[in-house]
Amino acid sequence: MTRHVREDLTTGVSNVQATALLLGLGAFALRVVVEFGIEPMSWRLSFVPAFAVYAAGAVTALAVPLLAFNRLCPRPRPAPRTLLIGPDRGHPAFVTPTSPWMVGPFVIMLMFLAGNGLATDRAPDGDVSISAAGWAQTVVTVALIFAVAGWTLFRGPRVELRPGGLLVRTVRTRFVEWEAVLASGPPAPVEKPRQISILVRRQQPDYGAYVVRILHRWLAVDAAFLAGAIRHYVDNPQHRADIGTRNELDRLIASLDF
């Protein structure tokens, strides 16, 4: 049963990632249609009708992919109460992947906005085209925006539980050794929490502690389950060496009793 749930999460994340990427490309294509088809049409109208036509086209071009994503990829309820086994055997880990249900709409909007990077020229007769120099600018701009979208979708925020500690990746990446985590790990989240806070002891010669915050809403995992898993390995160092194995993941899930 546990393995079935884990495989469902792997498949679900991959399917939603692919759907978000395809709909993002669709949003970009619709934005190009607006740029080359609807916008030139609006130039023949007075200001108010022209603005209405252009705005309607742009809003529709963005709304259709977003609504399709919401329809095709409903967020799982309850949130997944499992982890994935890291693919890198050289760095065994239990991984909480980026939630494609959360970042998917952002990726679609970002790829839609890549259409604003088209270096178009307007001819006197109203035709829209891209010059040779404009193509170079367009390709670079669109490629950069697509790269950011792809990184967000496939390499976005995540948490990895490793034998040596906890890796938290957001805008920056932090690695916290298990022995540095204070107070038996993070407290159990309250209802609809915004984040998981981990109190970490500073390394000598510094004194005191600092807080590492996990914005779990960006992760494809139940907040209470993740907090419980972290607390478990803080309190039970004898199990850390087995992190990254199927048997240990099954044992962890059973011990948390969710």
C-alpha positions, 0 to 999 in steps of 0.5 A: 500500500505504501509503495503504491502511494509512493508510485502514485506520487511519482507518476502524479508529479511527472504528469502534472509537470508535463501538463504545466509545460504543455499548457505553458507552451500553449499560452505562449503560442496564444500570446503570439497569436495576440501579438500578430493577429489581434493587436494589428486588428485593434489598430484600425479601431479607436482607442476604447474599442481597440483596448477592449479588443486587445485586452479581451484577446490577452486575457483569454489567451492566459485564462484558457491555459490556466483554467485547463490546468485547474481542470486537468490537475486538481490538487490532491486532497489530502496532501501526500503523506510520503516522500520520494527516494532520491534518484542519485545513489551517490547522495541517498535521500528522501525527497519532497519534490516541488509541488507542480500543483502550486508552481504550475500556474506560475510557470504558465503565466511566466511562459505566457509573458515570454510572448512580451519578449518578441522584438516585433516591428510595425510596418506602415501598412499595419503588418507586424514582423520580426527583423533579423536582428529582432530574431536574435533578441527574441530568441535570447529573451524567450529562451531565458524566460523558458529556462526560468520557468523550467527551473521553477517547475523541475528544480524549484523549492524542495527538501531532502532528508539525508543521512548527514542532515537536512537540505532545504532549497528555496532561493538559496540552499542550506544544509543543516546537520541533524545534530545542529537541530534543536528542540527535537526538530520542528513543532507539529504544524497547526491547521493551515500553517504557512511554514515549518520553522526549524531552530538550528544551533550556530557552529562554533565559535559563534553562539546562539541559534537561527531559524530555517523556514520551510515554506511547505506549501511549495512542496508536494507533501503533507506539512505534518508528515514532513515535520514528523519525519524531521523530528523522527530523525532528530530523535532517532539517530540510529535510523539515519544511515538507512535514509534513501532506502525503500525499507527505511521509507516504509518503516518511517511511514509506519512509525509516523502512523498517519 
